[in-house]
Amino acid sequence: MRFDPGAWKVRSREHFEKAWHEGPGVLTPPRAADRYPRLRYPAPLPHPVFDMVHRLRETYLRLGFVETCNPIIVEEQDVYRQFGPEASAVLDRVFYLGGLDRPNQGIGREELEGIASITGKEVTADEEAKLRQILQDYKRSVIDGDDLIHATSEALGIDDGVTVEIYEKVFSAFRELTPRSSRSTLRSHMTSGWFLTLSALWERSPQPLKLFSVDRCFRREQEEGPTRLMSYHSASCVVAGDDITNEEGKAVAEALLSAFGFTDFRFRPDEKRSKYYMPDTQTEVYARHPVHDWVEVATFGMYSPSALAEYGIGIPVMNLGLGVERLAMIATNAKDIREMVFPQFHPRPLPDLEIARGVTVRSEPVTVEGRILCQAIARTAREHAAETGPCSFVAFEGQLGAARIRVLVEEQEEGAKLLGPACGNEVFVYQGSILGVPDTPQWAVVRTEGVSCGISYLDAVSMLAAARIEEGAACGKPVHIQVKMAKLPSDVNLRIADYVMRDITDRKKKVDVRGPVFFAVRSELI
């Protein structure tokens, strides 16, 4: 058999792809996903929380709200202004911000001797004076912490790494630093920021004011659980104006949540009754979802006039807020907020389709001619699979790179078939295991219910042979490739991704690709 690559008229990568799929004796491409579209990796999906943040922002904007960035750091006194006598209990769930005082590090004989023992040289009077000045400037915040090490290195004429050792071993004042809390807190709810924002805007903007913010809040929970985290996202809005009533909250809630598939709504008085809301206005929003039935999704109410007066705000204000993570849990059917927000810390078993995506060939030809050679080898082997040895069949004869070669599929053993019985095996993923199985009734369940990787043993070893012959032709050398009994994936030119192997090992699944392949290919220079 004489094979002429020129007959394929491969002139470009696009032309090759067409020839690959439509030419005679089509071979599954090296990347199985090319023939099996469902094995292709889908476009990356956004994180469910940030996807919900994006959707909420777009919905608020379509409703005519103006996006606002509220302060994250709130002073303790503002919590008292907003909550009144209840502030002491509320502050129990906020995070206070702390920091390190700048140390008053002295320079005495002990410090100078310690520096000398590390640097290997005495500290001169000039260097000592510079070092004292640097430490004083650092104490007075003239020098920033980021610049302290470098400034010290320049003063002493040493490397930064040596300077770090000095601060670690010699300057005890730096080692003994402990954090000290301030009176600044991280906002535990968006309301803390709204009072500050409204006090700055209400007399300087046209009314009604319609503002929204979707951002993080921080709450010092006793412990995190399936429904609560210490850091969460609040999608909050305010509507402020002379004629604003609590009915505005109902309208905003319905308009906002209908965009997420909710249909019917119920409004119930909230028994928590936060002090910054007017009595009897704090309302919980329950909405019916086609899948989840009735769920609590939001809370709204009118800000208390006394709390508004603390900030000099002279107009009624309706506030509505909902938890982004709560909506994301509903949208994704998540049962545990921790697993939804931090999936990297709660790994799930890989589905069979994902495992199949991680099974590829180890070696494959890199040139168009090499891939055509791969096709020719597999086609010739299939055509003569039942021939008994000794036998030899020409799969290719022509130019490959810089060499003119002849490629033969052969069997030298008397009475043995050209191909072993396992050459027809295909790789499937079934219930988390990777299996190489033949097309027989015994394996029908695997082949029908499992996920095909799109790779047969003959395809894989033909790619291996073509790749090795391609390399040999580039060096002007003949090549002989022989695959006998397969025991490991590498024996049949398979690669299993590390993350797939980790999943299989963790779940105590298996990889079984054993089988008699007995495939031999030889190239010779002509």
C-alpha positions in Angstrom: 0.0 0.0 0.0 1.4 3.4 -1.0 0.0 6.4 0.8 0.5 9.9 -0.7 0.1 12.7 1.7 -0.3 15.1 -1.2 -3.6 13.5 -2.1 -5.1 15.1 1.1 -4.2 18.6 -0.1 -3.6 19.8 3.4 -2.9 23.5 2.9 -3.8 24.9 6.3 -4.8 24.1 9.9 -8.5 24.6 9.0 -8.1 22.4 5.9 -6.5 19.7 8.1 -9.3 19.8 10.6 -11.8 19.2 7.8 -9.7 16.4 6.3 -9.3 14.9 9.8 -13.1 14.7 10.3 -14.2 13.9 6.8 -11.3 11.9 5.3 -11.4 8.2 4.8 -10.7 6.0 7.8 -11.4 8.7 10.3 -9.5 8.3 13.5 -10.6 9.9 16.8 -8.4 13.0 17.1 -5.7 13.2 19.8 -8.0 15.4 21.9 -11.2 13.4 22.4 -13.2 16.6 23.0 -12.8 17.5 19.3 -15.0 14.5 18.4 -17.1 14.5 21.6 -18.3 18.0 22.2 -19.6 17.2 25.7 -16.0 16.5 26.7 -15.0 20.0 25.9 -14.5 22.2 29.0 -17.4 24.6 29.3 -16.9 28.3 29.6 -15.9 29.1 33.2 -18.8 29.8 35.4 -18.8 32.8 37.7 -18.8 32.3 41.5 -22.5 32.1 42.6 -22.1 35.0 45.1 -20.4 37.4 42.7 -22.8 36.4 39.9 -25.6 37.3 42.2 -23.9 40.6 43.1 -23.6 41.4 39.4 -27.3 40.6 38.8 -28.5 42.6 41.8 -26.4 45.6 40.7 -27.9 45.4 37.2 -31.4 45.1 38.6 -31.0 48.1 40.9 -29.7 50.2 38.0 -32.6 49.3 35.8 -34.9 50.4 38.6 -33.3 53.8 38.5 -31.2 53.6 41.7 -27.8 55.3 41.9 -24.9 53.1 43.0 -23.1 54.3 46.1 -20.0 53.3 48.0 -20.7 53.4 51.7 -18.0 53.6 54.4 -16.8 50.2 55.6 -15.1 51.6 58.8 -17.6 53.0 61.2 -16.7 54.7 64.5 -18.1 53.3 67.7 -19.8 56.5 68.5 -21.9 56.2 65.3 -23.2 52.9 66.4 -24.4 54.6 69.7 -26.0 57.4 67.6 -27.9 54.8 65.5 -28.9 52.3 68.1 -29.1 54.3 71.3 -29.3 52.3 74.5 -29.2 49.1 72.4 -25.7 49.8 71.1 -24.0 48.0 73.9 -25.6 44.7 72.8 -25.1 45.4 69.1 -21.4 46.2 69.6 -20.9 42.6 70.9 -21.2 41.4 67.3 -18.9 43.9 65.6 -15.2 43.7 64.8 -13.1 46.3 66.4 -10.0 47.4 64.4 -6.6 47.1 66.1 -3.1 48.0 65.3 0.5 48.0 66.5 2.0 51.0 68.3 5.4 52.1 66.9 8.0 50.9 69.4 10.5 53.2 71.1 13.6 51.2 70.4 16.8 52.5 72.0 20.4 51.9 70.9 22.8 50.9 73.6 26.0 48.9 74.0 24.0 45.6 74.0 22.3 46.5 70.7 25.6 47.7 69.1 27.3 44.5 70.0 24.4 42.4 68.7 24.5 44.2 65.4 28.3 43.7 65.1 27.9 40.0 65.8 25.5 39.7 62.9 27.2 42.0 60.4 30.8 41.0 61.3 31.9 44.6 61.7 31.8 47.3 64.3 29.1 50.0 64.0 30.8 53.4 63.4 29.8 56.5 65.2 28.3 57.9 62.0 26.3 54.7 61.4 25.1 54.8 64.9 23.8 58.3 64.6 22.0 57.5 61.3 20.4 54.4 62.9 19.2 56.5 65.9 17.7 59.0 63.6 15.9 56.3 61.5 14.4 54.8 64.6 13.2 58.2 65.9 11.7 59.1 62.5 9.9 55.7 62.4 8.5 56.4 65.9 7.2 59.8 64.7 5.8 58.2 61.5 8.2 60.2 59.4 9.4 56.8 57.9 6.8 54.3 56.9 7.1 50.7 57.9 7.6 49.6 54.3 10.7 51.8 54.1 12.2 51.0 57.5 14.3 47.9 56.5 15.7 49.5 53.4 16.6 52.8 55.2 18.4 50.8 57.9 20.3 48.8 55.3 21.5 51.9 53.6 22.6 53.5 57.0 24.6 50.4 58.0 25.8 49.5 54.5 24.4 46.0 54.7 22.0 43.7 52.8 18.3 43.9 53.5 18.3 40.2 54.6 20.9 40.9 57.3 18.8 43.9 58.4 15.8 41.7 58.9 17.9 39.4 61.1 18.9 42.4 63.2 15.4 43.5 63.8 14.4 40.0 64.6 17.3 39.1 67.0 18.6 42.4 68.4 15.8 45.0 68.6 13.6 43.5 71.4 11.0 46.3 71.2 10.0 45.1 67.8 9.6 41.5 69.0 7.4 42.4 71.9 4.8 44.4 70.0 1.1 43.5 70.7 -2.0 44.8 68.9 -4.1 47.4 70.6 -7.8 47.9 69.7 -9.1 51.2 68.5 -12.7 52.6 68.6 -13.2 52.0 64.9 -15.3 49.1 63.8 -16.1 47.2 60.6 -19.7 47.8 59.6 -21.9 44.9 60.7 -24.8 46.0 58.5 -25.2 48.5 55.6 -27.3 50.8 57.7 -24.2 52.1 59.5 -23.0 53.4 56.2 -26.3 54.8 55.0 -26.6 57.2 57.9 -23.2 58.7 57.1 -24.0 58.9 53.3 -27.4 60.4 53.7 -26.2 63.0 56.1 -23.8 64.2 53.4 -26.2 64.1 50.5 -29.8 64.8 51.5 -29.5 68.7 51.4 -27.2 68.6 48.3 -29.2 66.3 45.9 -32.6 66.4 44.2 -35.2 64.3 45.9 -36.3 61.6 46.2 -32.9 60.0 46.7 -32.7 56.5 45.4 -29.4 54.9 46.3 -28.1 51.3 46.5 -25.0 49.5 47.5 -24.0 45.8 47.2 -21.0 45.3 49.4 -19.5 43.3 52.3 -20.5 43.5 55.9 -18.8 41.9 58.9 -20.4 40.3 61.9 -18.6 38.6 64.8 -20.8 35.5 65.0 -20.2 33.1 67.8 -19.5 30.5 65.1 -20.0 30.1 61.4 -22.6 27.6 60.3 -24.7 26.3 57.4 -26.5 29.6 57.1 -24.2 32.3 58.4 -20.7 33.6 57.9 -18.7 36.3 59.6 -18.2 38.1 56.3 -21.2 38.4 54.0 -22.7 40.7 51.2 -25.6 43.0 51.7 -27.7 44.3 48.8 -29.1 47.4 50.4 -31.0 50.4 49.2 -32.5 53.6 50.6 -35.3 55.8 49.2 -35.5 59.2 50.9 -37.9 62.1 50.3 -40.8 64.0 51.8 -43.5 61.7 50.6 -41.8 58.3 51.2 -43.7 55.7 53.2 -43.3 52.0 54.0 -45.3 51.2 50.9 -42.3 52.2 48.9 -40.5 49.2 50.5 -43.1 46.8 49.3 -42.9 48.2 45.7 -39.1 48.0 45.7 -39.1 44.5 47.1 -41.6 43.3 44.4 -39.7 45.0 41.6 -36.3 43.8 42.7 -37.2 40.2 43.5 -39.4 39.6 40.5 -36.3 39.8 38.4 -35.0 36.7 40.1 -38.0 34.5 39.4 -40.1 35.2 42.5 -43.8 35.6 41.9 -46.1 36.0 44.9 -45.0 38.1 47.9 -46.0 38.2 51.6 -45.0 40.9 54.1 -44.9 40.1 57.8 -43.9 42.4 60.7 -40.4 41.6 61.9 -40.4 40.8 65.6 -36.7 41.8 66.0 -37.6 45.5 65.8 -34.3 47.2 65.4 -34.0 50.5 67.2 -33.0 52.4 64.0 -36.4 51.6 62.5 -39.7 53.3 63.3 -42.0 51.1 65.5 -44.2 48.8 63.5 -42.4 49.5 60.2 -39.8 46.8 60.2 -41.1 44.2 57.7 -39.9 40.8 56.5 -40.4 39.9 52.9 -41.4 36.3 52.0 -41.5 35.4 48.3 -42.8 32.3 46.5 -40.3 30.7 44.2 -41.3 28.1 41.6 -38.9 25.6 43.2 -38.4 26.7 46.8 -41.9 27.7 47.7 -42.0 30.5 50.4 -38.7 31.8 51.6 -37.6 34.9 53.6 -35.5 37.0 51.3 -35.4 40.6 52.5 -36.2 43.1 55.3 -37.3 46.8 55.0 -38.5 49.6 57.2 -38.6 53.3 57.8 -35.6 54.8 59.6 -36.4 56.2 63.0 -36.7 60.0 63.1 -34.7 60.1 66.3 -31.8 58.2 64.6 -32.0 60.4 61.5 -32.0 63.5 63.8 -28.6 62.4 65.2 -27.2 63.0 61.7 -29.3 66.1 60.9 -31.3 64.2 58.2 -34.7 65.9 57.9 -36.6 63.7 55.4 -38.2 60.2 55.8 -36.0 57.3 54.7 -37.0 53.8 53.7 -34.3 51.2 53.8 -34.4 47.7 52.3 -31.7 45.1 52.6 -31.3 41.5 51.6 -28.5 38.9 51.9 -26.7 38.2 48.7 -25.6 34.8 49.9 -29.2 33.9 50.8 -30.4 34.6 47.3 -27.4 32.7 45.9 -28.2 29.7 48.0 -31.8 29.7 46.7 -30.6 30.1 43.1 -28.1 27.2 43.4 -30.0 24.9 45.7 -27.1 25.1 48.2 -27.7 23.6 51.6 -24.5 25.0 53.3 -23.4 28.5 52.8 -19.8 27.6 53.7 -19.6 25.0 50.8 -21.2 27.5 48.4 -18.9 30.4 49.2 -15.7 28.4 49.8 -16.0 25.3 47.6 -12.2 25.1 47.5 -12.3 24.0 51.2 -15.1 21.5 50.7 -14.2 19.5 47.6 -16.9 17.4 46.0 -16.5 14.1 44.2 -15.8 14.7 40.5 -18.7 13.7 38.2 -17.9 11.1 35.6 -17.9 13.7 32.8 -15.3 15.8 34.6 -13.1 12.7 35.1 -13.4 11.9 31.4 -12.2 15.4 30.6 -9.0 14.6 32.5 -8.1 11.5 30.4 -5.9 12.3 27.4 -3.1 10.8 25.4 0.5 11.2 26.6 2.2 11.5 23.2 0.8 12.7 19.9 2.3 13.9 16.6 2.8 17.6 16.4 2.8 18.1 12.6 0.0 17.8 10.1 1.9 15.0 8.3 2.4 13.2 11.6 -1.3 13.2 12.3 -2.1 11.9 8.8 0.4 9.2 9.5 -1.4 8.4 12.7 -4.6 7.9 10.7 -2.9 5.7 8.2 -1.4 3.4 10.9 -4.8 3.0 12.7 -6.6 2.4 9.4 -4.2 -0.2 8.2 -4.2 -2.0 11.6 -8.0 -2.2 11.6 -8.2 -3.5 8.0 -5.8 -6.3 8.7 -6.5 -6.9 12.4 -7.4 -10.6 11.9 -4.3 -11.5 9.8 -2.0 -14.0 11.4 1.8 -13.7 11.6 4.3 -13.5 10.5 2.9 -10.6 8.5 3.6 -7.0 7.6 1.5 -4.3 6.0 2.6 -0.9 4.6 0.7 1.9 6.2 2.6 4.8 4.8 5.3 5.5 2.2 6.5 9.0 1.4 8.0 12.2 2.8 7.8 12.9 6.5 9.6 16.1 7.4 13.2 15.9 6.0 13.1 12.1 5.6 11.5 9.7 3.1 10.2 6.7 5.1 8.1 3.6 4.9 5.9 2.6 7.9 4.8 -1.0 8.5 2.3 -2.5 10.9 3.6 -6.0 11.6 3.4 -9.2 13.6 6.5 -11.4 13.7 5.2 -14.3 15.9 4.0 -17.4 14.1 0.2 -17.8 14.3 -0.5 -14.7 16.3 -3.0 -12.1 15.0 -1.8 -8.7 13.9 -3.6 -7.0 16.8 -4.2 -8.3 20.3 -7.8 -8.4 21.5 -7.5 -5.4 23.7 -6.7 -3.1 20.8 -10.4 -2.6 20.4 -11.0 -1.6 24.0 -12.3 1.9 24.7 -11.8 4.1 27.7 -14.9 4.8 29.8 -15.6 6.5 33.1 -18.1 4.6 35.2 -19.1 5.6 38.8 -15.9 7.3 39.3 -13.6 4.6 37.9 -11.6 4.7 34.7 -12.0 1.5 32.7 -10.8 0.1 29.4 -13.5 -2.2 28.2 -14.3 -4.1 24.9 -17.6 -3.9 23.1 -19.1 -7.0 24.6 -22.4 -7.8 26.5 -20.3 -8.2 29.7 -19.5 -4.5 29.6 -22.7 -3.2 28.2 -23.7 -1.3 31.4 -20.4 0.5 31.5 -20.6 1.5 27.8 -24.2 2.7 28.0 -24.3 4.3 31.4 -20.7 5.4 31.6 -19.0 8.4 30.0 -16.8 7.7 27.0 -13.4 9.4 26.9 -13.4 9.1 23.1 -10.2 7.1 23.1 -9.7 3.5 22.0 -6.4 1.6 22.7 -5.7 1.4 19.0 -6.2 5.2 18.6 -3.9 5.9 21.6 -1.0 3.5 20.5 -1.3 4.7 16.9 -0.7 8.3 18.2 2.3 7.0 20.2 3.7 5.3 17.1 3.2 8.3 14.9 4.8 10.6 17.4 7.9 8.4 17.8 8.3 7.9 14.0 7.9 11.7 13.6 10.7 12.2 16.0 12.9 9.6 14.4 12.3 11.1 10.9 13.5 14.4 12.2 16.8 12.7 13.3 17.0 10.5 10.2 16.6 7.3 12.2 14.3 4.3 11.9 12.0 3.5 14.8 10.4 0.4 16.2 7.4 0.6 18.5 5.9 -2.3 20.3 3.1 -2.5 22.9 2.5 -5.8 24.5 0.5 -6.4 27.7 -1.0 -3.2 29.1 -1.0 -2.9 32.9 -0.8 0.9 33.4 -2.3 3.8 31.6 1.1 4.8 30.2 1.4 1.4 28.6 -1.4 2.5 26.1 -0.2 6.1 25.9 -2.8 7.5 28.3 -2.4 10.4 30.7 -4.7 10.9 33.7 -4.6 14.4 35.1 -3.3 14.7 38.7 -6.5 16.1 40.0 -8.4 13.2 38.6 -6.0 10.7 40.2 -6.4 12.5 43.5 -10.2 12.2 43.3 -10.0 8.5 42.4 -7.6 7.8 45.2 -9.6 9.7 47.8 -12.8 7.9 46.8 -11.0 4.5 46.6 -12.1 4.1 43.0 -9.9 2.4 40.4 -8.1 2.7 37.1 -8.2 -0.6 35.2 -6.8 -0.5 31.6 -5.3 -4.0 31.6 -5.4 -6.1 28.5 -3.3 -7.8 25.7 -2.6 -5.1 23.1 0.2 -6.7 21.1 0.7 -3.9 18.6 3.9 -3.3 16.6 4.9 -0.6 14.1 8.2 -0.1 12.4 9.6 2.7 10.2 12.5 2.4 7.8 14.3 5.0 5.7 14.0 4.7 2.0 
